[in-house]
Amino acid sequence: MKFDTLAVQGGEFKDERIGNVVTPIFQNSTFTNPNYDPDAYLDPTTGKPFLYSRWSNPTVASLEEKYRLLEGSEKALAFSSGMGAISSTVIGLAQRGKKIAALRELYGQTYSFLLKDLARAGFTVDFYSLDELNTQDINFDSYSLLFLESIVNPTLGVADIEKIGKDCMDAGISMIVDATFATPFNQKPFEFGASAVVHSATKYLGGHSDIILGVGGFSKTVYPDVASVRKSYGASADPFQSYLALRGIKTLGLRMVRHNESAHRIAKFLAEHPRVSNVYYPLTSEKYSGIARRVLRGGGGMVSFDVKGNTADARRFLTKLSIVHPAASLGGVESLATLPVDTSHSSMSREERQAVGINDSMVRLSVGIEDVDDLIEDLDQALRAL
Ligand SMILES: Cc1ncc(COP(=O)(O)O)c(C=O)c1O
């Protein structure tokens, strides 16, 4: 079956005795125990009847199966948030006595988890820039894992996960890919040798800016350790949020076709605009478009650009928008715009931001599925009002 069929039909929990068409919300903390019914449905993490929803829950397990089919992974887990997926996966795969390697240009909370929380727990984390990972021969022998994002936030550089995946395999270490910006529609990191893939399902998978949730795909080898950490740390997904994600994922393929097309058109429009000095988009980038065409099926729905002027001008631009909503998240059906200096990267100093290419007047736009002509008109009038 192909992507959209799997997205709609895959993993749904149906019981012919009821005839339900859609997976129900199993709003239960606990389940019958002992359960000797030979036909009992099984908790995928234990292979035994469901017992307690922190371990697993039928609605959550349905979401995991739907996502697993789309990701093409051997196993899958859902988490209370993208950060729950990231922290459980990194802790699950880290090994005593070995260092952790990570991309430097990460989502701020992930960076802080690696830099502060893991360091306090005694792990040494070495950071590498996107361009170092893409172009240099790095000796990964002393590491247990490499953590990276496959499209970098907010500068939208693209990781060459084909090359990096080979480097990790040569050194025998796990590559963990946060593919939130790419989604399973635009990228399949397991094809490039990933051991684990994580997503903030809050974004494109949910697709409607109404949930906080995470998912991860895993090889059979690493799955038991991550499932164990999820259970111990309590980063388990909630059945109602999982139900909303099950509903949202059904249209992921349709939405991504639109996000890909509209964002690409908007990137080209902005590149010609007299009030814009730089545009960042995987498929139009001089540096990354070659890599993007190899490792991505589409450029995705995120476009960043520098407004000519300073931060105050960029803030003023946000106030002039009438369709695009100023807000920090991304990946929903509605277009959102934010200034990384004020939100995602506000905890960094100006020097730190400049070192990773984030300019003072940068706007990060999450292109929604509204009519692209309306979006272009809105961006144009707000830019011209400056
Ligand atoms: C790339 C990326 N990974 C992970 C996260 C964290 O996800 P969540 O907010 O669902 O915990 C985010 C959030 O913005 C993100 O952009």
The ligand as a MOL file (V3000), in Angstrom:
LIG
                    3D

  0  0  0     0  0            999 V3000
M  V30 BEGIN CTAB
M  V30 COUNTS 16 16 0 0 0
M  V30 BEGIN ATOM
M  V30 1 C 12.8560 20.2410 15.3190 0
M  V30 2 C 12.1380 20.1160 16.6180 0
M  V30 3 N 12.3350 19.0290 17.3730 0
M  V30 4 C 11.7070 18.8840 18.5670 0
M  V30 5 C 10.8670 19.8550 19.0630 0
M  V30 6 C 10.2150 19.6420 20.3980 0
M  V30 7 O 8.9050 19.1950 20.2300 0
M  V30 8 P 7.7650 19.3890 21.3410 0
M  V30 9 O 7.5240 20.8470 21.4730 0
M  V30 10 O 6.6150 18.6070 20.7720 0
M  V30 11 O 8.2890 18.7850 22.6000 0
M  V30 12 C 10.6210 20.9910 18.3040 0
M  V30 13 C 9.7080 22.0310 18.8200 0
M  V30 14 O 9.5820 23.1070 18.2900 0
M  V30 15 C 11.2750 21.1320 17.0560 0
M  V30 16 O 11.1000 22.2270 16.2780 0
M  V30 END ATOM
M  V30 BEGIN BOND
M  V30 1 1 1 2
M  V30 2 1 2 3
M  V30 3 2 2 15
M  V30 4 2 3 4
M  V30 5 1 4 5
M  V30 6 1 5 6
M  V30 7 2 5 12
M  V30 8 1 6 7
M  V30 9 1 7 8
M  V30 10 2 8 9
M  V30 11 1 8 10
M  V30 12 1 8 11
M  V30 13 1 12 13
M  V30 14 1 12 15
M  V30 15 2 13 14
M  V30 16 1 15 16
M  V30 END BOND
M  V30 END CTAB
M  END
